[in-house]
Every structure is written in C-alpha cells, then in structure tokens.
Amino acid sequence: MATVEVLPGICGLKTKLKLTADEEQTVQVEIESECPYVTAMQNELKDLDGYSECFAKYSSSTVYTVAEKHIKHLACPIPTAIIKGMEVACGLALPRNVSLLIVRE
C-alpha cells in the first residue's frame, strides 16, 4: 500500500490517496479530498492495471482520462500523485517526495 498526501497549492483543497495493489498489480485507489472534482473520480478508479497505467502515455492513461472528465484545472497535481502512488504500491518505484517550488519574480 502507498499513501500520498497532496497539498495542491492556492486552492488549498487537501487530498489523501491510498493505493493498494495485489499480486497481479491490480490497483485500487481510495480518495479522501476536500475537492468535489477530485472526489468524483473515485468510482472510475477501480481495478486499474498498475503496470499499464505507470507506463502509459497521457492520452491512453485511465487516470488522466478520468481526470480530464472531472477536474476543472489543468495544473491540478492529483493525477500525477495517483500515478506516483501507484508506482510505489506496485513496487515499480521507491517512495520519494515530489516538490514544486513556485516563485514569482
């Protein structure tokens, strides 16, 4: 299992993701979010093929297809967080924090 906590930036709508994978790398995504658009993705993110998702192109990813349908802001980091968590849950990557530092100059 992998847990990913996302502090998305200016919207301030926190999200917690729990991703579990079985021996066949079938992934279940559990979403707890203050954002109704992110929460709306929950029902469509079941029984995902973790290996296929982690190595898919954006255009063929179920995660990104579902995100395109529900999330209203292109810069939302949640789809990426789901894929990163899926990599860890499937044993395809080690857990490592991701960070964006945004500065207006």
N, C-alpha and C positions, 0 to 999 in steps of 0.2 A: 504494500500500500504506500501511496505517496500523498502528502498533504501540501497544498500550495495556498498561501495566504497572499492576496493581492490588494495592495493599496494603490488604486489606479490613477491617482493624481487629482486634478482640480475638481472632478465630480464628487470625490470623497466617498463614493459608494463601495465599501469594502466587500470583498468576496473571499470565501474559503472553499477550496475544492478538495475533495477526497477522491482519489483514483485507485481502484483495485484491479488487479489483473490476475487471471487464473493461469494454469499451466500452458494453455494454448494462446496466451496473450490476448484473451478477450477482456476488454476493459469496461468497467462500469464507472461512470462519473457522477458524483454526488455534489450538488451545488448549493451553497448557502450564501445568498447575496442580498445586499440592500438594493440592488438594481433590478427592477422588474423585467428588463430586457434580457439580462443575463439569466435570471431565474427561469424565464420562458424557454430557454434552451434545454433544460433538464430532461424533458420527456423524449427528446430526439437524440440524446447521447447515451444510448444503452447498447450493450453488446457490440462495442466497437472493436475492430481488428487493430490492436495496438501497433503491430509491426507495420501494417499497411499505412495507418494514419501517420506514424512517425516519419515515414519515408515518402509520403505522398507529395505531389505538387499542390500548391494552394488551391488550384482550380478543381482538383479531384478529392480534396480532403472533406470528409463528412463534418469535421469540427468547423472548418471555415465556411462550408455551405450552410450549416445551421446558424453560424454567427451572422452570416450575410442576411439571413432571413429575419433575425430577431434584434441584433444590436444596431443601434442607430448612429454610432460614432465610429468611424473607420480606425481611429487611433486607439480604440479600446484594447488593452493588453490581455484581456481574458482568453481569447482563442490561443494565443501563444502560451499562456500559462497552462492551459489544458494540455497542449502538446508536450510542453516541458515536463509536466507532472506524469503524463502518460509514459514518456521515455523512462523515467525513474521507476514507475510501477512495473513496467515490463522488463526492467533490468538492462535497458539499452543505453542508459547514461547514469552517472553518479549524481546524487543530489548536490546542486550548487546554486547559490543565489544568483539572480539576474538583477541588474540595476540599470536604470536610465537616470542620468543626471542632466537636467534641462535648465539652462541658464539663458536669460535674455540679456543680450549685450548691446 
